[in-house]
Every structure is written in structure tokens, then in C-alpha cells.
Amino acid sequence: MNQKIFVIDNFIKTPLGYYDKINLSGSVSKGSEGTSPTQSELEKRYPEEVVFNQISDALRSRVTILESTNNQLKEGTNTPICCHLESDYIGVLYLSLPLSNWGEFGVKFYSHKETGLDSYPTQEQIQKYNITNIGKTFSQNLENWKEYGSIPVKHNRMVLFRSNLWHSYGNGFGSDLNTSMLYKKIIIKNG
């Protein structure tokens, strides 16, 4: 499949269960007896494989998950422009509570002003643009970049994109787990 970016709303059936799994503050939802379920109970109820299988279905391909991490970005936290070369796709599943993320933006995509490249250069492009130092050419100086797209944060939204695209995970918001940007980042290799 050649598409570079997918945005899929209502990605999983039980997003609040996955939110509870990664709730760092310890205030998970109450079980049927009025006690908080243990981490292992939440793992059984909300297995990672469900998310991974949904990704495989969306990409219409078997996938191998190289890494899956839970991330929280609070206000004042910015992420660098980067790309990943050892994988094929990156998935970002937003689990922030619905009202906390209203009007906020997450993943941002960039093109390099001097070369016009929106992804890591191929060998041919390195020669074409006479790039002798990748780190210097594609530095973190924001004056070198043009933001051409950003995806709004929305509860239970999955953003899947080619991992070689220049991107950042956005700017954080909120001050605690219930008000900040909470997302699962999944590094994917086609199977």
C-alpha cells in the first residue's frame, strides 16, 4: 500500500480500558466488587494484541510490532522533528480524555525548506542535493522546516504514517494525566 498517512477514528472498542491500563496516577476504574482491578486483570481484559490486530487490518498486511510505548506530554513539552528508518509505519493511538484535548494538535508533518523533502533522503537524493552531513542539513532548527500538516488529537483516534516521514509528536498540553496528551506509540514493520 502506497498511502503515507491514515487517520482512523473510533479505532478500538474499549478505549477507556486501555486508558485505565496506562493511567499512571493509579486512579483506574472500579471493578465489579468496587475494588480497583490489578494490572494483570487489565492486561487480560485489554490485551495489546487487539490494538496490533486492528493495525494489521487497517494496513491490510501482517505486521511485526518492534516497540509499543505509552507516552504523556504535558504543557511546555515539545518533541523534536524526527523519522524512523528501521521500521515501515508508526502508529499513534490517542487515549487522552475527550474534553481535555479539544482543539489540540498532535502529530505534525514537515518538509525541509532547502530540499523540499518530506521524508528521509534516499541515496539518490543525497547525491542530487549534495548532502554531505545529514545531521547538519536536517538539523532541529525550526527555520529549516515547513510544517505542512498536523493531526488534531481526538480520543480513540489512530494515526498511522510512514516512519521515514519527517514528523514530531506535537506539543504537550495539560498538567496531569487527566488533562494532558496521552498516547500509545507503536513502531511497526510489515510482516
Number of C-alpha atoms within 10 A of each C-alpha: 6 5 9 12 15 14 14 14 14 12 19 16 11 12 21 18 18 21 25 19 23 22 16 14 10 10 9 20 16 10 11 8 7 8 10 15 17 11 13 10 13 17 14 9 13 19 14 12 10 12 19 19 14 14 21 17 12 13 16 11 14 14 18 15 18 12 12 16 11 18 15 19 23 18 14 10 11 14 14 15 20 20 17 17 12 12 18 17 24 25 23 26 27 28 28 25 20 14 11 18 23 13 9 16 18 23 18 19 23 23 20 20 15 12 17 11 15 19 19 20 17 9 9 9 13 15 11 11 11 9 16 10 10 11 9 10 14 20 16 13 11 14 9 15 22 15 16 10 12 17 16 18 27 24 25 25 22 26 23 24 21 22 24 20 24 23 25 19 22 23 19 20 22 16 13 15 19 18 18 20 31 28 26 18 20 21 20 25 18 14 10
